Amino acid sequence: MTNEDSIADFKRNLRGRLIEPGDKDYDEARKVYNGMIHKKPRLVARCADVADVIRSVNFGRQNDLLVAIRGGGHNAGGLGICDDGLVIDLTSIKYTRVDPAARIVTVGGGCVWGDVDHATHGFGLATPSGFISTTGVGGLTLGGGIGHLTRKCGLTIDNLLSADVVLANGKFVKTNADENSDLFWALRGGGGNFGVVTSFTFKLHAVDVLYGGPMLYELSEATDVMKWYRELIPGAPDDLNGFFAFLTVPPAPPFPEDLHMKKMCGVVWAYAGPQEKAEQTFKPIRAFKKPALDFVGPIPHPASQSMFDALYPPGLQWYWRADFFNALSDEAIAKHVPFGEALPSMHSTMHLYPINGAASRVGKTDTAWNYRAAKWAEVIVGVDPDPANNEKIISWTKNYYDALHPYSAGGAYINFLMGDEGDERVKKSYGDNYDRLVAIKKKYDPDNFFRVNQNIKPKEL
Ligand SMILES: Cc1cc2nc3c(=O)[nH]c(=O)nc-3n(C[C@H](O)[C@H](O)[C@H](O)COP(=O)(O)OP(=O)(O)OC[C@H]3O[C@@H](n4cnc5c(N)ncnc54)[C@H](O)[C@@H]3O)c2cc1C
């Protein structure tokens, strides 16, 4: 039990708030995005600035507390929170500063992607992130960052220029290609293992209005659509991104009523090339087969990034499984289709994200992100608002994963791991870069102070 006097002293010296059980906002402060996670920390330090982060790290270490770092709170397994220990909550460290001439943006460690997209869009610029604007910059970036611009601009980490970090010993360091370059390498794919990142600086691209949106087909056409999609994407221009999905059409506008609650398959497109070439680029796509729904058209980048936000508000029940694939064989497609037909709830889905184009031209050892040679990152998510349906969504997700895993490249994107698959699975997901990550972990966090993450163990414990 932590000494009450030292907690009082800690509280007095924070510029932000120290939230404890019994405080009126405690229950709000311990909520994370996944409604399946209910953890009860002893303390939540809502840091106002870097000095608060340094103080929190020192307090956690001196009092031997389990410490979690909270960015956007989106992590599937709830890695932004912990039971009993101290949560270093970055949500108030929210600022964005765009330098349009240098084409960079610097953002606070507590930003979510919607903050960044809003700030950069004002200048007709963007950096690649994910597919939902409420996801945290911190967790998504440190795990890699797969999104609509992956094929054009690479992963989010391929656009990270520098990061400020508070280490386990409380020291503040800058990292980039020249300063603490080993740490900078590890941050780009090694997750929250190495310290608290208080600021990120990203490269920006001239991405303003996209041409994109969902194009949906009847489920009876899923085999043909998957085979066509598999051939199309690897040879497509980098400007074109599209992820394959099995989904249920939401029962609300703007979707036509005859499709409401219908299980379908499709591709969510994002073309980031010149608008005048967009229609031409989509000609062969539209010629493949007439889609049952075609919502593809000009869309501002932030709108494309937040297209799914309303469908997936915080607090739903989520259960995840994932894998990387080097190929999508006919045999694997035949296994996919029955699970698409058996989606267990309106929100449940399976996505295949392309990992090619610009992302595949970065070397496997240039960053800590191992699976550069994979063609697809698969994520299977059982999602529902009602906890009473958890058994149903969990068993569908697990069975789907079990059926497809034999065709996989071995590991998963660490940001898509639920956290209940064991250490070997985590190790496989860091892949061939694991040993180098262990060496860097030993240097910067030898006691594994930061361990509420997809953990890289400095020693066999
Ligand atoms: C609905 C949804 C959609 C998603 N879509 C995508 C997507 O399109 N592309 C994609 O790549 N991923 C996606 N993800 C996965 C997402 O990248 C991970 O869940 C990620 O962990 C979320 O980061 P966060 O900061 O919100 O999470 P948190 O739960 O706050 O943190 C997750 C982990 O990151 C660490 N961390 C967070 N911030 C920092 C920091 N500043 N310094 C050090 N460590 C930190 C935490 O310690 C923890 O281990 C999605 C997740 C959800 C729930």
The ligand as an ORCA input file, in Angstrom:
! r2SCAN-3c Opt
* xyz 0 1
  C     -11.968      1.061    -33.133
  C     -10.504      0.887    -33.343
  C      -9.961      1.129    -34.583
  C      -8.608      0.976    -34.799
  N      -8.108      1.230    -36.035
  C      -6.785      1.133    -36.257
  C      -6.237      1.467    -37.515
  O      -6.949      1.856    -38.415
  N      -4.913      1.353    -37.698
  C      -4.080      0.950    -36.698
  O      -2.882      0.890    -36.921
  N      -4.569      0.615    -35.494
  C      -5.892      0.699    -35.252
  N      -6.407      0.364    -34.031
  C      -5.531     -0.220    -33.036
  C      -4.832      0.870    -32.251
  O      -3.698      1.264    -32.969
  C      -4.401      0.322    -30.895
  O      -5.547     -0.040    -30.178
  C      -3.577      1.336    -30.105
  O      -3.006      0.662    -29.011
  C      -4.411      2.484    -29.626
  O      -3.627      3.496    -29.104
  P      -4.190      4.428    -27.925
  O      -3.174      5.445    -27.629
  O      -5.560      4.868    -28.277
  O      -4.344      3.329    -26.808
  P      -4.056      3.218    -25.237
  O      -5.002      2.152    -24.803
  O      -4.109      4.518    -24.549
  O      -2.569      2.686    -25.215
  C      -2.200      1.516    -25.886
  C      -0.759      1.145    -25.608
  O       0.100      2.163    -26.120
  C       0.876      2.718    -25.083
  N       0.922      4.174    -25.258
  C      -0.102      4.971    -25.674
  N       0.321      6.240    -25.742
  C       1.622      6.245    -25.374
  C       2.605      7.251    -25.262
  N       2.357      8.523    -25.554
  N       3.853      6.896    -24.840
  C       4.140      5.603    -24.579
  N       3.247      4.602    -24.670
  C       2.002      4.928    -25.073
  C       0.210      2.310    -23.797
  O       1.122      2.141    -22.776
  C      -0.403      0.978    -24.161
  O       0.524     -0.052    -24.005
  C      -7.757      0.549    -33.745
  C      -8.312      0.308    -32.490
  C      -9.670      0.482    -32.286
  C     -10.252      0.182    -30.945
*
